[in-house]
Amino acid sequence: MTTAIASPPVANKREDLRNVAIIAHVDHGKTTLIDALLWQSGIFEAHESINERVLDSIDLERERGITIMAKNTAIDYRGTRINIVDTPGHADFGGEVERTLKLVDGVLLLVDASEGPLPQTRFVLKKAMESGLVPVLIINKIDRADARASEVLDEVYDLFIDLGASDDQLGFPVLYCNARAGLCRREADGEDFPLSTLLDEILETVPAPVYDPDAPLQFLVTSLEYDDYVGRLLIGRVVNGSVAKGQQAVLCRLDGSSVQVKVTRLYSHRGLERNEVSEVGPGEIVAIAGVDEATIGDTLCAVEDPRPLPGISIEEPTMSMRFSVNNSPFAGREGQYLTSRRLRQRLLKEALHNVAIEVIETSSTDSLEVAGRGELQLAILVETMRREGYELGLGKPQIMTRTVDGVLVEPVEILLVDCPEEFVGNVTRLLGPRKGRMIEMAHQGSGRVRLEFRVPSRGLIGLRSPMLGETRGTAILHHILDGNEPWAGEIPQRATGALVADRAGRVTAYACDHLKPRGVLFTPPGSEVYAGMIVGEHSRPGDLDVNITKEKRLTNMRAASSDDFVKISGIRSMSLEDAIEFLAEDEVVEVTPKAFRLRKQSLRASDRKKLTPTD
């Protein structure tokens, strides 16, 4: 008997249940739409005070305005439970999307009425079509002044055809929404209705979960969470059979081994709440407690007849960074967790519940290689660890290459650049040395142009800052992984050197004022520095050792108070992503709970000179 989800030999349907994921590019309004659905479904009481984007429960999600972790909620509508899963919109968190699609039978494809389908839209739609999921298209933000709903609909049809959609898949329903106002239309210029119209469409279009009534329990683990009271929680879907509180089961692991376990607690979702239940049947998305040994992709099976499901396969990581113990002169001042043992434990824990992260041992006991989807995903991991009290050092991002049939290949990406027409030359000139090949150029109207390039992934490292500089901060960049190609050759690295502090002390305004012609400074007056710390970007190639702690010699005519009138402008405040982009091969980002610092791997200038090749 087959274990496939989609077509068991004898199929029954759960007509009282629908499972759907909402997928879109970043900032197209997924979480806002779910807000409106929850309000109009009566989940919240009128007196409740609820924040916007209620599913963005992580601090970093609210601060950055993006969804990082997939989350699920449920709405009861017309006697049917509708499970809705909110997925990340950024390409770096594609691993969340891939495992989320295992939970559902249909997708709500959300597209901005002005921007249209963007790279992440292509990625998630391709995954949904490969899984045979039924789509419902929602064109959102129809209230925008620059909305172009009919053109966007044509672009979506073109995208479906480009991805090899069948005639049945092209027959998807289309709705037009203003998620912020909680309104929905059947036609672009038609009458406004409440979002119950969308819920009706879900009931009509998305198929009910299918299961084999004769099959034993099969529960696929797609996510892991932790609760301080009950321990590890397994999030997943009951594919066949049923599971009850206190039931004995067999956990079938991906490596072929198995272990007998007991379900101690069982939870289902309603709105934002997780409610304890005694038993659930096939098709349900639930959380199970009591199984501490499980990982993502494992199957919880019946003891008398264990039938494991196929594991979850996701795209391989494309980029890696070295995470090491912080060994700078300031180590231990600001953090709580400093040792390699703590660092290893935390990274291995992350790899357990994030299938897109891979931790690789190195020859050094003080460092580990962490592989992921991109700079943003790794930066989010670092930011999370920093807020938990960790101190660590980060090396320059490296692209993960492979050898296929004796040929060295590297990951390549589709890069979409939206910029004003006058900067098209600047953009193409910037991407040329990075081995970027223009695929398409389209005029969007209003004086803006959309350029599509195919670029090696390593050509995108450090691209954002110079791109914003060349376009005066007007460019919008999106990129998505698009397979592998043979190695494209050398790509120029950072053209400028670094200004490196040659001694420890506090930065003075007097020294900063004299160093302004040398480059751009990173450290404001009053900051504490150490020898080997990078305090700025040199305006020329090559590093320059500087004394940024130099004080003015005082005389009867030159008072210390005169420094108060020195105006220091142009200090560049570096975010974590900026610092990672800036790194050269011999540099490290020192990360603590209170600061990011750039430094050389070798702090002593004499050691660095020995490593520098001479002409």
Disulfide bonds with the S-S distance in Angstrom:
none
